[in-house]
Amino acid sequence: MHDKLTVLIVDDTPENIEVLAGALKDKYRIKAANSGKLALKIAQMLPAPDLILLDIMMPEMDGYEVCEALKSQPNTSHIPVIFVTAKISAEDEIRGLQLGAVDYITKPITPLVAMQRVATHLALANQNRELEVQVKLQTDEINQGKLEMIKRLGRAAEYKDNETGMHVLRMASYCHLLAIESGMSEKEADLLREAAPMHDIGKIGIPDGILLKEGKLTNEEWSVMMTHVTIGVDILDGDSNSELLDMAKTVAQTHHEKYNGKGYPQGLVGEEIPLIGRISAIADVFDALTSTRSYKKAWTADEAFSLIEKEKGEHFDPVLAEMFLKLRPQVLEIMQKFAD
């Protein structure tokens, strides 16, 4: 019985329910409702009906209102609705189709016609579900390919001054950890984790003589180094309509801003800096401090955490900095997992 597809018949006249149920019961599992409100309640129950036969003329809540309610809910919007009516004008038919109905059956009901309409639309719904699955699989494959390319693009820039390229993986993981702690949705936090590796993509345009210089940069050299932000924004800018690239651009543009307004390139202050920029600033600085570079030795984790503590409200958002300090055990795990 439970292997059969389920058809919900909605009609305030018991005789109409009996006629349709009698025609369909051998092939389908039948549920029935004598009002629109009861129909909506049944449609919300699991397993949901696979198709609904819906009378239009009912008291309190007519079929159009029921159909509109069904199509407004994500867990019932996919259910095919066939209106059952004694009289239908062109205007009524158009209205029903605009609300999301797939077909009409006219009264008095001809059982063979009803059976054929139900079978046809259940088959179409099944084909649509299979098509959606295939499209999702192909879309996921395409998106995964894009994601891998983007990761490699981020690491390509990092290889210039960090030959293992692990900085971007640690930094992205710190960003994700702090984003979740700050209350960001899992979806947005995941997106930040994928966007963060491109924060320094603009380093591709910085001469090696400056990027790899041992010792302190001159004022002129530092001016050139700071242009990696605008270079990165130019690389990531465009009309791609990609949430990932948009977020990557924002991270690239704002991760060197400071909470006190003394950062670059715009000198943004406090919450003028987007949340993802404030998160990225902490993650980037912490990992830069604990990494070996041509111009410095790696700091210990204790020294880096002390710097984050000291710079609360200055370089870093004080609330986010405090959260990061409390995440110390998870941060240390990430350091070990993606060690150079």
MOGITA-V647028 format. One record per pair of residues at least 24 apart in sequence whose C-alpha atoms are under 10 Angstrom apart, sorted by the first residue. I is the first residue (numbers start at 0). J is the second residue. Records with the same first field share a line. If there is no record, write none. Layout:
BEGIN
I=J ; J
END
This chain:
BEGIN
0=25 ; 26 ; 27 ; 28
1=27 ; 28 ; 46
2=27 ; 28
3=27 ; 28 ; 29 ; 49
4=28 ; 29 ; 47 ; 48 ; 49 ; 50 ; 121
5=29 ; 30 ; 46 ; 47 ; 48 ; 49 ; 50 ; 51 ; 121
6=30 ; 31 ; 47 ; 48 ; 49 ; 50 ; 51 ; 52 ; 79 ; 117 ; 121
7=31 ; 32 ; 38 ; 41 ; 42 ; 47 ; 48 ; 49 ; 50 ; 51 ; 52 ; 53 ; 80
8=32 ; 33 ; 38 ; 48 ; 50 ; 51 ; 52 ; 53 ; 54 ; 81 ; 83
9=33 ; 34 ; 35 ; 37 ; 38 ; 39 ; 51 ; 52 ; 53 ; 54 ; 55 ; 57 ; 62 ; 65 ; 82 ; 83
10=34 ; 35 ; 38 ; 52 ; 53 ; 54 ; 55 ; 56 ; 57 ; 61 ; 62 ; 83 ; 84
11=35 ; 54 ; 55 ; 56 ; 57 ; 58
12=54 ; 57
15=54 ; 83 ; 106 ; 107 ; 108
16=52 ; 54
18=107 ; 108 ; 109 ; 110 ; 113
19=52 ; 108 ; 109 ; 110 ; 113 ; 114
20=110
21=110
22=108 ; 109 ; 110 ; 111 ; 112 ; 113 ; 114
23=110 ; 111 ; 113 ; 114 ; 117 ; 118
26=114 ; 118
27=117 ; 118
33=57 ; 58
34=58 ; 59 ; 60 ; 61 ; 62 ; 65
35=59 ; 60 ; 61 ; 62 ; 63 ; 64 ; 65 ; 66 ; 68
36=60 ; 61 ; 64 ; 65
38=65 ; 69
39=65 ; 66 ; 68 ; 69 ; 75
42=69 ; 74 ; 75 ; 78
43=69 ; 72 ; 74 ; 75
44=74 ; 75
47=74 ; 75 ; 78
48=75 ; 78 ; 79
49=75 ; 77 ; 78 ; 79 ; 80 ; 120 ; 121 ; 124 ; 125
50=77 ; 78 ; 79 ; 80 ; 81 ; 117 ; 118 ; 120 ; 121 ; 124
51=78 ; 79 ; 80 ; 81 ; 82 ; 83 ; 100 ; 117
52=79 ; 80 ; 81 ; 82 ; 83 ; 100 ; 102 ; 103 ; 104 ; 113 ; 117
53=80 ; 81 ; 82 ; 83 ; 84 ; 100 ; 103 ; 104
54=81 ; 82 ; 83 ; 84 ; 85 ; 103 ; 104 ; 105 ; 106
55=81 ; 82 ; 83 ; 84 ; 85 ; 86 ; 87 ; 91 ; 95
56=83 ; 84 ; 85 ; 86
62=95
63=91 ; 94 ; 95 ; 96 ; 98 ; 99 ; 100
64=98
65=98
66=95 ; 96 ; 98 ; 99 ; 100
67=95 ; 97 ; 98 ; 99 ; 100
68=98
69=98 ; 99
70=98 ; 99 ; 100
71=98 ; 99
77=124 ; 127 ; 128
78=121 ; 124
79=117 ; 120 ; 121 ; 123 ; 124
80=117 ; 120
81=113 ; 116 ; 117 ; 120
83=107 ; 108 ; 113
84=108
146=193 ; 194 ; 243
147=193
149=193 ; 194 ; 196 ; 197 ; 243 ; 244 ; 247
150=193 ; 194 ; 195 ; 196 ; 197
151=196 ; 197
152=196 ; 197 ; 200 ; 203
153=193 ; 194 ; 195 ; 196 ; 197 ; 198 ; 199 ; 200 ; 201 ; 202 ; 203
154=196 ; 197 ; 199 ; 200
155=196 ; 197 ; 199 ; 200 ; 202 ; 203
156=196 ; 197 ; 198 ; 199 ; 200 ; 201 ; 202 ; 203 ; 204 ; 205
157=196 ; 197 ; 198 ; 199 ; 200 ; 201 ; 202 ; 203
158=202 ; 203
159=202 ; 203 ; 205 ; 206 ; 207 ; 210 ; 211
160=202 ; 207 ; 210 ; 211 ; 212 ; 291 ; 292 ; 293
161=211 ; 290 ; 291 ; 292 ; 293 ; 339
162=292 ; 339
163=337 ; 338 ; 339
164=196 ; 337 ; 339
165=196 ; 286 ; 290 ; 334 ; 336 ; 337 ; 338 ; 339
166=196 ; 283 ; 286 ; 287 ; 289 ; 290 ; 334 ; 337 ; 338 ; 339
167=192 ; 195 ; 196 ; 197 ; 198 ; 199 ; 282 ; 283 ; 286 ; 337
168=192 ; 193 ; 195 ; 196 ; 333 ; 334 ; 336 ; 337 ; 338
169=195 ; 196 ; 282 ; 283 ; 285 ; 286 ; 330 ; 333 ; 334 ; 335 ; 336 ; 337 ; 338 ; 339
170=195 ; 196 ; 198 ; 279 ; 280 ; 281 ; 282 ; 283 ; 284 ; 285 ; 286 ; 287 ; 333 ; 334 ; 337
171=195 ; 196 ; 197 ; 198 ; 279 ; 282 ; 283
172=196 ; 282 ; 329 ; 330 ; 333 ; 334 ; 337
173=278 ; 279 ; 281 ; 282 ; 283 ; 285 ; 286 ; 323 ; 326 ; 329 ; 330 ; 331 ; 333 ; 334
174=275 ; 276 ; 277 ; 278 ; 279 ; 280 ; 281 ; 282 ; 283 ; 323
175=275 ; 278 ; 279 ; 282
176=278 ; 282 ; 322 ; 323 ; 326 ; 329 ; 330 ; 333
177=275 ; 278 ; 279 ; 281 ; 282 ; 319 ; 320 ; 322 ; 323 ; 326 ; 330
178=274 ; 275 ; 278 ; 279 ; 319 ; 322 ; 323
180=319 ; 322 ; 323 ; 325 ; 326
181=274 ; 278 ; 318 ; 319 ; 322 ; 323
183=274 ; 275
187=242 ; 243 ; 246 ; 275
188=275
189=243
190=242 ; 243 ; 244 ; 246 ; 247
191=242 ; 243 ; 246 ; 247 ; 250 ; 275 ; 278 ; 279
192=243 ; 247 ; 279
193=243 ; 244 ; 246 ; 247
194=242 ; 243 ; 244 ; 245 ; 246 ; 247 ; 248 ; 249 ; 250 ; 251
195=243 ; 246 ; 247 ; 248 ; 249 ; 250 ; 251 ; 254 ; 275 ; 276 ; 279 ; 282 ; 283
196=247 ; 250 ; 251
197=231 ; 232 ; 235 ; 244 ; 246 ; 247 ; 248 ; 250 ; 251
198=227 ; 228 ; 231 ; 232 ; 235 ; 246 ; 247 ; 248 ; 249 ; 250 ; 251 ; 252 ; 253 ; 254 ; 255 ; 276 ; 279 ; 280 ; 283
199=227 ; 228 ; 230 ; 231 ; 232 ; 247 ; 250 ; 251 ; 252 ; 254 ; 283
200=227 ; 228 ; 230 ; 231 ; 232 ; 234 ; 235 ; 247 ; 248 ; 251
201=225 ; 226 ; 227 ; 228 ; 229 ; 230 ; 231 ; 232 ; 233 ; 234 ; 235 ; 251
202=226 ; 227 ; 228 ; 230 ; 231
203=227 ; 230 ; 231
204=230 ; 231
205=230
210=293 ; 294
211=292 ; 293 ; 294
212=292 ; 293 ; 294
213=292 ; 293 ; 294 ; 295
214=293 ; 294 ; 295
215=294 ; 295
216=294
225=255 ; 263 ; 264
226=263 ; 264
227=251 ; 252
228=252 ; 253 ; 254 ; 255 ; 263 ; 264
229=264
246=275 ; 276
247=275 ; 276
249=273 ; 274 ; 275 ; 276
250=274 ; 275 ; 276 ; 277 ; 278 ; 279 ; 280
251=276 ; 279
252=276
253=277 ; 278 ; 279 ; 280
254=278 ; 279 ; 280 ; 281 ; 282 ; 283 ; 284
255=279 ; 280 ; 281 ; 283 ; 284 ; 314
256=280 ; 314 ; 315
257=281 ; 310 ; 312 ; 313 ; 314 ; 315 ; 316
258=310 ; 311 ; 312 ; 313 ; 314 ; 315 ; 316 ; 317
259=310 ; 311 ; 312 ; 313 ; 314 ; 315 ; 316
260=313 ; 314
261=313 ; 314
262=314
268=313 ; 316
269=312 ; 313 ; 314 ; 315 ; 316 ; 317
270=316
272=316
274=316 ; 319
277=314 ; 315 ; 316 ; 317 ; 319 ; 320
278=315 ; 316 ; 319 ; 320 ; 323
280=314 ; 315 ; 316 ; 320
281=307 ; 310 ; 314 ; 315 ; 316 ; 319 ; 320 ; 323
282=320 ; 323 ; 330
284=314 ; 315
285=323 ; 330
286=334
289=334
290=334 ; 338 ; 339
291=339
300=327 ; 330 ; 331 ; 334
301=327
END
